[in-house]
Amino acid sequence: MNQLDPRFGFEDLDVWQRSVQFSVKMIETVDRIQTDRKHYRLLEQIESSSASVSMNLAEGKGRFSKKEFVHFCYIARGSLYESITLLEIFFRKKWITEEEHSCLKREGFEIASMIKGLINSIDVRK
């Protein structure tokens, strides 16, 4: 890390990078949804849950033990699953297109696989 461009350890995680981009795509998708005001809570929830994936990975990386890091990876995965569930609801309500649904679901699946790989790579015995 050089002093001109300080970096946090989580920024080097590919899964963190991908999950930030996933959240950005999700927020951009929500911005295009036209629905009644009564559904704003669902829109806010998908923004929150998708952003929570990268936030939990970052928080876990900043913890003092590998066991805690793994715990936050599981929380991140839960937030991802929540996001995908809301995405499915949005698709069934016809708030998003089949293409948007497929693209974001595929991205979510890849991130879930990356989180699983990260969890498996962490040796909590050390």
Beta strands, then each sheet from edge to edge (+ up, - down):
end
